[in-house]
């Protein structure tokens, strides 16, 4: 028997739901997209009051399965059961009405609405005249935040929040539905260690209340700290489910990629050349000040710091997204006015932003259009016309080099996994043949296999004389890949560490000082 979402929601509300071994289960799930089998006869089983981690490389099928369970996609084959009763979900609203909420990796808040308005959208409390009662809405939001120990003003507009605080709002919104199942897709990708600890405290409280939590992550340390069990997917197939206490990190990696990854950070010593980029006393009013550093050919300069330290703002200023208030930027000894990204690109600078969705991918366009956009006025233009054959061949070669998983370059980029989207963006900038490459969180939300590939690529670029600036919130990545590390705190540089002397403790001391 298959219950409609409305009927199942009514049964759930009445409490007359039959006891079942699993809170949520899926069996024989198959999902195809044009040219791609995303899921092939997969299964998943979530127990009550447990945290179940989902592991796998980008493109393994994790997010696709979760979108089926959240009502975003409809499976081509297979059954989904909630508390032992088969259900058919036709929309995310169906899922919410049945007690299934999902927090997406790419945040979906309305930037010009307040925090409270975002949380209670479509569920706003009304006064006796039928109008939205904003006072009551702010009060119930404050009570929700007190319960979750979140310190955010309910009346502030979302656009004024940091990425980390937006993530907390998304989590609070999902919890506000009083759901039985909570799906979290890379929830800690933008959080500091302190904020991660706070999130884990929330998760443990929810687990104690009997809520089943599906936790998608690429961070092994998180799995062992918060997950009770995990399931691994590879190339759209279900590999297995195990208790977290029964396996090691290496066991999981072998299951995920089907091979050993022996060198996660393939940093090698390469000749360091002359100064390519020199920054002196750079400042952006109200954001950062007195930032000075040099980057040499073949050098990887890591930039570390806590959320809000100004790392990404410095990168955006270097690339002309937000021109500097004062200070100088010099390339090969020549002082330049980098007043726009076009100016930066003309001077062979490239910038991979930290937010794929908002400032990286053009989601409605295909892979070819996304990859070629930075070179449409460069070497692939003759007599005012784009040489389509040449630029297509170059993009196809770049796609093969970066191992982008796609049937062809005409596939819309929004249909790719996060890791493959990232590879397309990296390919976009490599086509410009940069001398200076700025990477802001290059491996955020990317699986261990793709991370190793990107790290090898960065090492290869450094070997070829590219000056690399790499911003990362992951301490092992900064320590493992950098020749030098510049540390920032609240908009200022607090110190530099050479590779030989850098440790996690020293970096954190500078990041907090």
ABEGO torsion letter per residue (X at the ends): XBBBAAAAAAAAAAGABBBBABABBBBGBBBBBBGBBABBGBBBBBBBGBBBBBBEBBGAGAAAAAAAAAGABBBABEBBBBGGBBBBBABAAAAAAAGBBBBBABBABBAABBAAAAAABGABBBBAAGBBBAAAAAAAAAAAAAAAGBBBBAABBAAABBAAAAAAAAAAAAAAAGBABBBBBGAAAABBAAAAAAAAAAAAAAAAAGBBBBBBBABAAAAAAABABBBBBBGGBBAEBBBAAABBAAAAAAAAAGBBBABABABBBBBBBBBABBBBGBBBBGABBGBBBBBBBGBBBBBBEBBGAGAAAAAAAAAGABBBABEBBBBGGBBBBBABAAAAAAAGBBBBBABAAAAABBAABBAAAAAAAAAAABAABBGGBBBAAAAAAAAAAAAAAAGBBBABAABBAAABBAAAAAAAAAAAAAAAGBABBBBBGAABGBBAAAAAAAAAAAAAAAAAGBBBBBBBABAAAAAAABABBBBBBGGBBAEBBBAAABBAAAAAAAAAX
